[in-house]
Amino acid sequence: MENLKTPTFINILLGMAGGMYYRQLKRASKNPRKSQEKTLRGILTLAKDTVYGREHDFAYILGAEDDTELYKRYQEKVQIGDYEDFLPYVERHKNGESDVLFPGKPALYTTTSGSTSQPKWIPIFPEYLDNRYGRMTKVWLNNFIQNRPLVFGGKVFSVIGKTVEGYAPDGTVLGSISGYTQGNCPDFLKVIYANPPCVSGISDFEARYYVLMRRGIEQNVSLIIAANPSSIVELQNNVNKYFDDYVADIENGTIKADLKIEPEIRAELEAMQKPNPERAAELRALKAKYGEVLPKHYWPNLQILNTWRCGNTRIYLEKFKEWFPEGMLHQEFGYISSERIPSR
């Protein structure tokens, strides 16, 4: 497998955008109280003419002359609540109504299981996707470059949620933000992903993980993004179980025929595959040499592994601490959640 080459073009583009937003974040952190006031006023201004904004007197809250009065008025008008308090507003959006929680309609919905019996539909609005999540993602990607300049010199192996899980009554997509982001990223980034977004749409769990690794193990991966480290263990379990099948598929440019893959997804994937006997020979040689073939063998140029490292996830970290190349950075994924319910 070839060594990595410096991805100058990608580093420059992500460095410019991510660097700019990172500097904005640093400036904001120097005066958190002022920044928090500015953020709250921005949200209230954006939503003051919505159903929720009118019912909770956002215009009155915005009339506060200083931050102390602003927070006092906000606490007076917007009580701490849970998802059930927002459910009627979410349902109105799901049925096609605009300007309920935020201006316009959601770009998509994502779900979270939480502690209730029914999944919670979380509306994701264009303002959040473009001006918040989008900027945060650029800072996040630029951080990879700052730590490992060659991180985008190979392919990005990501484990994402399904881009489309269903639809709201009005036709708006229900899916994952990670899937949406990958599917809508700039063309210069799409080409560096080891797997196309359609792989996340494979319903059968075993087939989905097979395809993820059958394609991934063929390529020169330099970055892994998988929030839950349990995914890493599952992926390696697949390697152990299906290694010979992967090699045969790579050699012939095929995808195992007996996998339960939706026909339209299989057709899309098979159109991408080409015979790669050279890589197949490399993989066979690795198995002959090491027996159990691990990521440090088939992805020797891996720069960063990005997963959660906190809480109960530590039990998985112990399982794979010896699996990766020496010098690779295992970076904390950070806090991210679908549930960002406005409250005081």
C-alpha positions in Angstrom: 0.0 0.0 0.0 1.4 3.4 -1.0 2.3 6.1 1.6 0.1 9.2 2.0 0.7 12.4 0.0 0.1 15.8 1.5 -3.5 16.8 0.5 -2.6 20.4 -0.1 -5.9 21.4 -1.8 -8.1 20.0 0.9 -5.9 21.3 3.7 -6.0 24.8 2.3 -9.8 24.9 1.8 -10.6 23.3 5.2 -7.9 25.3 6.9 -9.3 28.6 5.6 -12.9 27.9 6.6 -12.2 26.0 9.8 -9.5 28.4 10.9 -11.8 31.4 10.4 -14.6 29.9 12.6 -12.0 28.6 15.1 -10.8 32.2 15.6 -14.3 33.4 16.0 -14.9 30.7 18.7 -11.7 31.8 20.5 -12.8 35.4 20.5 -16.2 34.5 21.8 -14.7 32.4 24.6 -12.9 35.4 26.0 -16.2 36.9 27.2 -18.7 34.0 27.6 -21.4 36.1 29.2 -21.5 38.5 26.3 -21.3 35.7 23.8 -24.2 33.9 25.5 -26.3 37.0 25.4 -25.6 37.5 21.7 -26.5 33.9 21.0 -29.7 34.0 22.9 -30.7 37.3 21.4 -30.0 35.8 17.9 -32.2 32.8 18.6 -35.0 34.9 20.0 -34.9 37.4 17.1 -35.0 34.6 14.6 -38.0 32.9 16.2 -39.9 35.9 17.7 -42.6 35.8 15.0 -43.2 32.0 15.1 -46.0 30.4 17.0 -43.7 29.4 19.8 -42.1 32.9 19.9 -45.4 34.7 20.1 -46.8 32.4 22.7 -43.7 32.9 24.9 -43.4 36.7 24.3 -40.0 36.6 22.6 -40.5 40.3 21.6 -40.9 41.2 25.3 -37.8 39.3 26.3 -35.8 41.0 23.6 -36.8 44.4 25.0 -34.4 43.8 28.0 -31.7 46.5 28.1 -28.9 44.2 29.5 -28.0 40.6 29.9 -29.2 40.3 33.5 -32.7 41.5 32.6 -32.7 39.4 29.4 -32.1 36.2 31.4 -34.6 37.1 34.0 -37.3 37.7 31.3 -36.4 34.5 29.5 -36.7 32.5 32.7 -40.1 34.1 33.4 -41.5 33.3 30.0 -39.8 30.1 29.0 -40.2 27.4 31.6 -37.9 24.4 31.8 -39.6 21.5 30.0 -39.1 18.2 28.4 -39.8 16.8 25.0 -43.5 16.3 25.6 -43.9 20.0 26.0 -42.5 20.5 22.5 -44.3 17.6 20.9 -47.5 19.5 19.9 -45.3 22.0 18.0 -43.2 19.3 16.4 -46.4 17.5 15.3 -47.6 20.7 13.6 -44.3 20.9 11.7 -44.5 17.2 10.7 -47.9 17.9 9.2 -46.7 20.6 7.0 -47.2 23.8 9.0 -44.5 26.5 8.8 -43.2 29.0 11.3 -44.1 27.0 14.4 -40.8 26.6 16.4 -38.5 28.4 13.9 -39.2 30.2 10.6 -40.1 28.0 7.8 -40.1 24.2 8.0 -37.4 21.7 9.1 -34.8 20.6 6.5 -35.1 17.1 8.1 -35.9 15.2 11.2 -33.6 13.0 13.2 -34.6 10.6 16.0 -33.4 9.7 19.4 -34.6 6.8 21.6 -34.1 8.5 25.0 -36.1 7.0 27.8 -39.6 7.1 26.4 -41.4 4.3 24.6 -41.6 6.2 21.3 -38.7 7.6 19.4 -38.5 11.4 19.6 -38.6 13.3 16.3 -36.1 16.2 16.5 -36.7 18.9 13.9 -33.4 20.2 12.3 -33.8 23.6 10.7 -31.8 25.0 7.8 -30.5 27.8 10.1 -28.9 25.2 12.4 -27.6 23.1 9.6 -26.0 25.9 7.7 -24.9 28.4 10.3 -24.3 26.2 13.4 -23.7 22.6 12.5 -21.9 23.5 9.3 -19.5 25.9 11.0 -18.8 23.5 13.9 -18.0 20.7 11.3 -15.5 22.9 9.6 -13.7 23.6 12.9 -13.8 19.9 13.7 -12.2 18.9 10.4 -9.6 21.6 10.6 -8.7 20.3 14.0 -7.8 17.0 12.5 -5.4 18.8 10.1 -3.8 20.7 12.9 -3.0 17.4 14.7 -2.1 15.3 11.7 -1.5 17.2 8.4 -1.7 14.0 6.4 -5.1 13.0 7.8 -6.9 13.6 4.5 -4.1 12.1 2.4 -6.0 8.8 2.2 -9.7 7.8 2.5 -12.1 8.7 5.3 -13.8 5.7 6.8 -17.0 6.8 8.5 -19.8 4.9 10.2 -22.9 7.0 9.8 -26.6 6.7 10.4 -29.1 6.1 7.6 -29.5 9.1 5.4 -33.2 8.3 5.0 -35.1 6.3 7.7 -38.6 7.5 6.7 -40.7 10.5 6.1 -42.9 12.9 8.0 -46.5 13.1 6.9 -45.6 16.2 4.9 -42.8 14.4 3.1 -39.8 15.8 5.0 -37.0 13.3 5.4 -36.4 11.5 8.7 -32.7 10.5 8.9 -29.4 11.1 10.5 -27.5 14.4 10.5 -24.2 12.5 9.8 -25.8 10.8 6.7 -27.3 14.1 5.6 -24.0 15.9 6.0 -22.0 13.3 4.0 -24.6 13.2 1.3 -24.6 17.0 0.9 -20.9 17.7 1.5 -18.9 19.5 -1.3 -17.8 17.3 -4.2 -14.1 17.7 -3.3 -14.9 15.9 0.0 -17.2 13.3 -1.4 -14.4 11.6 -3.3 -12.3 11.0 -0.1 -15.0 8.9 1.6 -14.3 5.2 1.5 -18.0 4.4 1.3 -20.9 6.3 -0.4 -23.9 7.3 1.7 -26.1 4.6 0.1 -24.2 2.0 2.3 -26.0 3.3 5.4 -29.3 2.5 3.7 -28.7 -1.3 3.8 -31.3 -2.5 6.2 -29.7 -5.8 7.1 -27.1 -5.2 9.8 -24.6 -7.9 8.8 -24.8 -7.0 5.2 -24.2 -3.3 5.9 -21.1 -4.0 8.0 -19.8 -6.5 5.4 -20.0 -3.8 2.7 -18.5 -1.2 4.9 -15.4 -3.3 5.5 -15.3 -5.0 2.1 -14.9 -1.6 0.5 -12.9 -0.1 3.4 -10.2 -2.7 3.6 -9.5 -2.3 -0.1 -8.5 1.3 0.3 -5.7 3.4 1.9 -7.6 4.8 5.0 -6.1 7.7 6.9 -9.1 8.7 9.1 -11.8 6.7 10.9 -14.9 8.5 12.3 -17.2 6.3 14.3 -18.8 7.9 17.4 -19.3 4.6 19.3 -16.1 2.5 19.7 -18.3 -0.6 19.8 -18.5 -0.1 16.0 -14.8 -0.6 15.7 -15.1 -4.0 17.5 -17.9 -5.0 15.3 -16.0 -4.1 12.1 -13.0 -6.1 13.2 -15.3 -9.0 14.0 -16.4 -8.9 10.4 -12.9 -8.9 9.2 -12.1 -12.0 11.2 -15.2 -13.7 9.9 -15.2 -12.7 6.3 -11.6 -11.9 5.4 -11.3 -14.5 2.7 -14.6 -13.4 1.2 -13.4 -9.8 1.2 -10.2 -10.8 -0.6 -12.2 -12.8 -3.2 -14.6 -9.9 -3.8 -11.7 -7.4 -4.1 -9.9 -9.6 -6.6 -13.0 -10.0 -8.7 -14.6 -6.6 -8.3 -17.7 -8.1 -6.8 -19.9 -7.9 -3.7 -20.9 -11.2 -2.1 -24.0 -12.4 -3.9 -25.9 -13.9 -0.9 -25.9 -10.7 1.2 -29.3 -9.2 1.9 -28.8 -5.8 0.1 -31.6 -3.8 -1.4 -31.5 -4.2 -5.2 -31.1 -0.5 -6.0 -28.3 -0.2 -3.5 -26.5 -3.3 -4.8 -26.8 -1.9 -8.3 -25.3 1.4 -7.2 -22.4 -0.3 -5.4 -21.6 -2.9 -8.1 -21.3 -0.1 -10.6 -18.4 1.3 -8.5 -16.4 -2.0 -8.2 -13.5 -3.0 -10.3 -11.2 -6.0 -10.0 -8.2 -5.3 -7.9 -5.9 -8.3 -7.9 -2.9 -6.3 -6.6 -4.7 -5.4 -3.4 -6.1 -8.9 -3.0 -2.5 -10.2 -3.2 -1.4 -7.7 -0.5 -4.2 -8.8 1.8 -3.4 -12.5 1.3 0.2 -11.8 2.2 -0.8 -10.0 5.4 -2.8 -13.0 6.5 0.0 -15.4 5.7 2.4 -13.2 7.8 0.2 -12.3 10.8 -2.6 -14.8 10.9 -5.1 -12.3 12.5 -5.1 -9.3 10.3 -5.7 -6.1 12.2 -6.2 -2.4 11.2 -2.4 -1.7 11.8 -1.8 -4.2 9.0 -4.4 -3.3 6.4 -4.4 0.5 7.3 -0.8 1.2 8.2 -1.1 4.9 7.2 -4.0 5.6 9.6 -3.5 9.0 11.1 -6.5 9.5 13.4 -9.2 7.3 15.0 -12.1 9.5 16.2 -14.5 7.9 18.7 -16.0 8.6 22.1 -13.5 7.7 24.8 -15.6 8.5 27.9 -17.9 6.7 30.2 -18.9 3.1 29.5 -17.2 3.2 26.1 -13.9 2.5 27.9 -14.8 -1.3 27.9 -14.4 -1.2 24.1 -11.2 0.8 24.1 -9.5 -1.9 26.1 -10.4 -4.5 23.4 -8.7 -2.7 20.6 -5.9 -0.7 22.2 -3.3 -2.8 20.4 -5.0 -3.0 17.0 -3.8 0.3 15.5 -0.6 1.7 14.0 2.0 3.1 16.5 1.8 6.9 16.5 -1.9 7.1 15.4 -3.9 9.6 17.4 -7.0 8.3 19.0 -9.0 11.5 19.4 -12.1 12.1 21.5 -15.2 12.5 19.3 -16.6 15.1 21.6 -20.1 15.9 22.8 -22.8 15.6 20.2 -26.5 14.9 20.6 -29.7 15.1 18.5 -31.6 16.4 21.6 -30.9 20.1 21.9 -34.2 21.2 23.4 -34.3 25.0 24.2 -34.7 25.7 27.9 -33.4 28.0 30.5 
